[in-house]
């Protein structure tokens, strides 16, 4: 992209427009934000005449959900200068997420993806246009090490290292530093076949996972990438032993989630929900898990994650706006038909 770090920092967005640095963030996460364009349910992209616009991206979704719960969370990335980058920043800041370490890069682009929401049993269709995005140029020289070392938890997903060689290098460097500092590294495997193949992903993600203190993975990804058991409870034990991870959560869609913390473990069933939008539920789940882990209770985290995932499935867009009070009300019992 040709611009120096100083040019990036002094792009057209004034530093005064950014929120102040968090002195002691609870969670720091790194990743790419994207613009999601969704056609109305049941309409194909080829003939649709209108789209809904949403800010999206796995780590950004997690940060937004945690911010809505009142957690102190920082999101680190690169964004293009201009209205699209501003849209991303305003969305995250609206949820209380610290974006003071986001770099604004002139003459760059924001990744985009298109979504066809189809009724069950048809799958949701996703088409990516994310090549050469600003975030894909993120590298080790862009890491705010002071912020990383101050956080209670550093969260990475398997999407970020798949974006580019520099993103992979940065992800591994972050994982190594977090392990050296005896902090908690959270890894959501989040395998994307459209970004890299199974062998490449398994090799790279295994290096991340050996540094992790918390691992979240779908049963399908665990079986495909690491040849784990097709039984989620067994899978949790296998991954914990293989990668020496003390806290493991295995999800299996409508069957719920299995958790393991050292020698303890259990199962939390999924909530019944009318599905409106399938995308983003996994990120909402991870946010709930992290929220519980910050309270030193993985089982509670899985329960919260299950509730947030249900809310995400029932919400248009990638992230539900759920406050702490709303989450507690949902977990307390059946919702009233009319809240008045």
C-alpha positions as CSV (number, residue, x, y, z in Angstrom):
1,X,0.0,0.0,0.0
2,X,3.0,2.2,0.0
3,X,2.2,4.5,2.9
4,X,4.5,4.8,6.0
5,X,3.3,4.1,9.5
6,X,3.3,7.9,10.3
7,X,1.2,8.6,7.2
8,X,-1.2,5.9,8.3
9,X,-1.5,7.3,11.8
10,X,-2.0,10.8,10.6
11,X,-4.7,10.0,8.0
12,X,-7.7,12.2,7.7
13,X,-9.3,10.9,10.9
14,X,-8.1,13.1,13.8
15,X,-6.7,11.3,16.8
16,X,-9.1,13.3,18.9
17,X,-12.0,11.5,17.3
18,X,-10.7,8.2,18.8
19,X,-11.6,7.0,22.3
20,X,-8.8,7.1,24.9
21,X,-6.6,4.1,25.5
22,X,-7.9,1.6,28.0
23,X,-5.4,1.5,30.9
24,X,-6.2,-2.1,31.8
25,X,-8.3,-3.8,29.1
26,X,-10.0,-7.0,30.1
27,X,-9.9,-8.4,26.5
28,X,-7.9,-7.5,23.4
29,X,-8.8,-9.0,20.0
30,X,-7.3,-8.7,16.6
31,X,-8.9,-9.2,13.2
32,X,-10.6,-8.0,10.1
33,X,-13.8,-6.1,10.0
34,X,-15.9,-6.4,6.8
35,X,-19.0,-4.9,5.2
36,X,-21.8,-7.4,4.9
37,X,-24.4,-6.9,2.2
38,X,-27.5,-9.1,2.6
39,X,-30.3,-9.5,0.1
40,X,-33.9,-10.0,1.4
41,X,-34.6,-13.6,2.6
42,X,-35.5,-15.9,-0.2
43,X,-34.2,-13.6,-3.0
44,X,-31.1,-14.6,-5.0
45,X,-28.3,-12.1,-5.5
46,X,-28.6,-12.4,-9.2
47,X,-32.0,-10.6,-9.2
48,X,-32.2,-8.8,-5.9
49,X,-32.8,-5.0,-6.1
50,X,-32.0,-4.1,-2.5
51,X,-29.5,-5.0,0.2
52,X,-29.1,-4.6,4.0
53,X,-25.7,-3.3,5.1
54,X,-24.1,-4.5,8.3
55,X,-20.6,-4.3,9.9
56,X,-19.2,-7.8,10.4
57,X,-16.1,-9.8,11.0
58,X,-15.5,-12.5,13.6
59,X,-13.3,-10.7,16.1
60,X,-15.3,-7.4,15.6
61,X,-18.5,-9.3,16.4
62,X,-17.0,-10.8,19.5
63,X,-15.7,-7.3,20.6
64,X,-19.1,-5.8,20.0
65,X,-21.0,-8.4,22.0
66,X,-18.6,-8.1,24.9
67,X,-18.8,-4.3,24.8
68,X,-22.6,-4.5,24.9
69,X,-22.2,-6.5,28.1
70,X,-20.1,-3.8,29.6
71,X,-16.7,-5.5,29.3
72,X,-13.6,-3.4,28.7
73,X,-12.5,-4.6,25.3
74,X,-10.1,-3.3,22.7
75,X,-10.2,-4.3,19.0
76,X,-7.0,-3.9,16.9
77,X,-7.0,-3.8,13.1
78,X,-6.4,-1.8,10.0
79,X,-9.2,0.1,8.1
80,X,-9.4,2.2,5.0
81,X,-9.8,5.9,5.2
82,X,-13.2,7.2,4.2
83,X,-16.9,6.5,4.9
84,X,-16.6,2.7,5.1
85,X,-13.9,2.7,7.6
86,X,-15.8,5.3,9.6
87,X,-18.9,3.1,9.6
88,X,-16.9,0.3,11.1
89,X,-15.4,2.5,13.8
90,X,-18.7,4.1,14.7
91,X,-20.4,0.7,15.0
92,X,-17.7,-0.7,17.4
93,X,-17.5,2.5,19.4
94,X,-21.3,2.5,19.7
95,X,-20.9,-0.8,21.6
96,X,-18.2,0.7,23.9
97,X,-15.3,-1.0,22.1
98,X,-11.9,0.8,22.3
99,X,-10.6,1.4,18.8
100,X,-7.7,3.7,19.6
101,X,-5.2,1.2,18.2
102,X,-6.9,0.8,14.9
103,X,-4.7,2.1,12.0
104,X,-6.3,4.1,9.2
105,X,-4.7,3.3,5.9
106,X,-5.1,5.7,2.9
107,X,-5.8,4.2,-0.5
108,X,-6.9,0.8,0.9
109,X,-10.1,-1.2,0.9
110,X,-12.6,-2.8,3.2
111,X,-13.4,-6.5,2.7
112,X,-17.0,-7.2,1.6
113,X,-19.1,-10.2,1.6
114,X,-22.6,-10.9,0.2
115,X,-25.2,-13.1,1.9
116,X,-28.2,-14.9,0.5
117,X,-30.5,-15.8,3.4
118,X,-32.4,-18.9,2.4
119,X,-35.1,-20.8,4.4
120,X,-34.3,-24.1,6.0
121,X,-33.2,-26.6,4.9
122,X,-31.4,-24.6,2.3
123,X,-28.0,-23.3,3.4
124,X,-27.1,-19.7,3.7
125,X,-24.9,-18.7,0.8
126,X,-21.8,-16.4,1.4
127,X,-19.7,-14.8,-1.4
128,X,-16.5,-13.1,-0.3
129,X,-14.7,-10.1,-1.9
130,X,-12.0,-9.5,0.7
131,X,-8.7,-9.8,-1.1
132,X,-6.1,-7.2,-0.4
133,X,-8.1,-5.5,2.3
134,X,-6.4,-3.1,4.7
135,X,-6.6,-5.6,7.5
136,X,-4.8,-8.3,5.4
137,X,-1.6,-6.2,5.5
138,X,-1.5,-6.4,9.3
139,X,1.9,-7.6,10.5
140,X,4.1,-7.9,13.6
141,X,5.2,-4.3,13.4
142,X,1.6,-3.2,13.8
143,X,1.1,-5.0,17.1
144,X,0.6,-2.7,20.2
145,X,2.6,-4.9,22.5
146,X,1.9,-2.8,25.6
147,X,-1.9,-3.3,25.1
148,X,-1.4,-7.0,24.6
149,X,0.6,-7.4,27.8
150,X,-1.9,-5.4,29.9
151,X,-5.0,-7.5,28.9
152,X,-6.4,-10.3,31.0
153,X,-7.4,-12.2,27.8
154,X,-6.1,-12.0,24.2
155,X,-8.5,-13.5,21.7
156,X,-7.7,-14.7,18.2
157,X,-9.7,-16.6,15.6
158,X,-8.5,-19.0,12.9
159,X,-9.7,-16.4,10.3
160,X,-7.0,-13.8,11.0
161,X,-4.0,-16.0,10.3
162,X,-5.7,-17.2,7.1
163,X,-5.8,-13.7,5.6
164,X,-2.2,-13.4,4.6
165,X,1.4,-14.5,5.5
166,X,1.9,-11.3,7.5
167,X,-1.4,-11.9,9.5
168,X,-0.2,-15.5,10.2
169,X,3.1,-14.3,11.4
170,X,1.5,-11.6,13.6
171,X,-1.0,-14.1,15.1
172,X,1.8,-16.6,16.0
173,X,3.9,-13.8,17.5
174,X,1.0,-12.6,19.6
175,X,0.3,-16.2,20.8
176,X,4.0,-16.7,21.8
177,X,4.1,-13.4,23.7
178,X,0.8,-14.1,25.6
179,X,2.1,-17.6,26.6
180,X,5.4,-16.1,27.7
181,X,3.6,-13.5,29.8
182,X,1.5,-16.2,31.4
183,X,-1.7,-14.6,30.2
184,X,-4.8,-16.3,28.8
185,X,-4.9,-16.8,25.1
186,X,-8.3,-17.6,23.6
187,X,-8.5,-19.3,20.2
188,X,-11.6,-19.9,18.2
189,X,-10.7,-22.3,15.4
190,X,-13.4,-20.9,13.0
191,X,-12.1,-22.7,10.0
192,X,-12.9,-21.1,6.6
193,X,-12.4,-23.4,3.6
194,X,-12.6,-20.5,1.2
195,X,-9.5,-19.0,2.8
196,X,-7.1,-22.0,3.1
197,X,-7.1,-25.7,2.7
198,X,-7.3,-28.3,5.5
199,X,-3.6,-29.2,5.7
200,X,-2.4,-25.6,5.8
201,X,-5.0,-24.6,8.4
202,X,-4.3,-27.6,10.6
203,X,-0.6,-26.9,10.6
204,X,-0.9,-23.2,11.4
205,X,-3.7,-23.4,13.9
206,X,-2.0,-26.2,15.8
207,X,0.8,-23.7,16.6
208,X,-1.7,-21.3,17.9
209,X,-3.5,-23.9,20.0
210,X,-0.4,-25.1,21.8
211,X,-0.2,-21.6,23.3
212,X,-3.9,-21.4,24.2
213,X,-5.5,-21.5,27.6
214,X,-9.0,-21.5,26.1
215,X,-10.0,-23.3,22.9
216,X,-13.4,-23.1,21.1
217,X,-14.0,-25.3,18.1
218,X,-17.0,-26.9,16.3
219,X,-17.2,-30.6,16.3
220,X,-17.1,-30.5,12.5
221,X,-13.8,-28.5,12.4
222,X,-12.2,-30.7,15.1
223,X,-12.9,-33.8,13.1
224,X,-11.9,-32.3,9.7
225,X,-8.7,-30.5,10.8
226,X,-7.4,-32.7,13.6
227,X,-9.1,-36.1,12.9
228,X,-10.8,-35.9,16.3
229,X,-13.7,-38.0,17.4
230,X,-17.2,-37.3,16.0
231,X,-18.5,-37.4,19.6
232,X,-18.1,-33.9,21.1
233,X,-17.5,-35.0,24.7
234,X,-14.6,-37.2,23.5
235,X,-13.4,-34.5,21.2
236,X,-13.1,-32.0,24.1
237,X,-10.8,-34.4,26.0
238,X,-8.8,-35.3,22.9
239,X,-8.0,-31.6,22.0
240,X,-7.3,-30.8,25.7
241,X,-4.7,-33.6,25.8
242,X,-3.3,-33.0,22.4
243,X,-2.7,-29.3,22.7
244,X,-2.4,-29.1,26.5
245,X,-5.3,-26.7,26.8
246,X,-6.9,-26.4,30.2
247,X,-10.3,-25.1,28.9
248,X,-12.0,-26.5,25.8
249,X,-15.4,-26.0,24.4
250,X,-16.8,-28.0,21.5
251,X,-20.0,-26.9,19.8
252,X,-22.4,-29.0,17.8
253,X,-25.1,-26.7,16.5
254,X,-28.6,-27.6,17.6
255,X,-27.1,-30.3,19.9
256,X,-25.5,-27.6,22.1
257,X,-22.0,-27.4,23.5
258,X,-19.6,-29.6,25.6
259,X,-17.1,-28.0,27.9
260,X,-14.0,-29.3,29.7
261,X,-12.0,-27.5,32.3
262,X,-9.1,-29.7,33.6
263,X,-10.8,-32.8,35.0
264,X,-14.3,-31.3,35.0
265,X,-16.8,-31.1,32.1
266,X,-20.4,-31.0,31.1
267,X,-23.0,-30.3,28.4
268,X,-25.2,-27.3,27.8
269,X,-28.1,-27.8,25.4
270,X,-28.9,-25.2,22.7
271,X,-31.9,-23.0,23.2
272,X,-35.0,-23.3,21.1
273,X,-35.1,-20.4,18.7
274,X,-36.7,-19.4,15.4
275,X,-33.8,-18.8,13.1
276,X,-33.8,-15.5,11.2
277,X,-30.1,-15.2,10.4
278,X,-27.6,-17.9,11.0
279,X,-24.4,-15.8,10.5
280,X,-22.7,-14.5,13.7
281,X,-24.1,-17.0,16.1
282,X,-20.7,-18.6,16.7
283,X,-19.1,-15.3,17.5
284,X,-21.9,-14.4,19.9
285,X,-21.3,-17.8,21.6
286,X,-17.6,-17.1,21.9
287,X,-18.3,-13.7,23.5
288,X,-20.5,-15.4,26.1
289,X,-17.8,-18.0,26.8
290,X,-15.2,-15.3,27.3
291,X,-17.6,-13.3,29.5
292,X,-17.8,-16.4,31.8
293,X,-14.1,-17.1,31.7
294,X,-13.5,-13.5,32.9
295,X,-15.7,-14.4,35.9
296,X,-13.6,-17.6,36.3
297,X,-16.4,-19.9,35.4
298,X,-16.3,-21.8,32.1
299,X,-19.6,-23.5,32.6
300,X,-21.3,-20.2,33.2
301,X,-19.6,-18.9,30.1
302,X,-20.9,-21.7,27.9
303,X,-24.4,-21.1,29.3
304,X,-24.1,-17.3,28.5
305,X,-22.7,-18.2,25.1
306,X,-25.7,-20.4,24.3
307,X,-28.1,-17.6,25.2
308,X,-26.2,-15.0,23.1
309,X,-26.0,-17.5,20.2
310,X,-29.8,-17.9,20.3
311,X,-30.2,-14.1,20.3
312,X,-27.9,-13.9,17.3
313,X,-29.9,-16.5,15.4
314,X,-33.0,-14.5,16.0
315,X,-31.5,-11.2,15.0
316,X,-30.8,-9.8,11.5
317,X,-27.1,-9.0,11.1
318,X,-23.9,-10.4,12.5
319,X,-24.3,-9.3,16.1
320,X,-27.2,-8.9,18.5
321,X,-27.4,-5.9,20.7
322,X,-27.8,-7.6,24.1
323,X,-27.1,-5.8,27.4
324,X,-26.1,-7.4,30.6
325,X,-29.6,-7.0,32.0
326,X,-31.2,-8.6,28.9
327,X,-28.8,-11.5,29.0
328,X,-29.6,-12.1,32.7
329,X,-33.3,-11.9,32.0
330,X,-33.0,-14.4,29.2
331,X,-31.1,-16.8,31.4
332,X,-33.5,-16.4,34.3
333,X,-36.4,-18.0,32.5
334,X,-38.9,-17.9,29.6
335,X,-39.4,-14.5,28.2
336,X,-42.8,-12.8,28.5
337,X,-44.8,-12.5,25.3
338,X,-45.1,-8.8,25.8
339,X,-42.6,-6.7,27.9
340,X,-44.7,-3.9,29.4
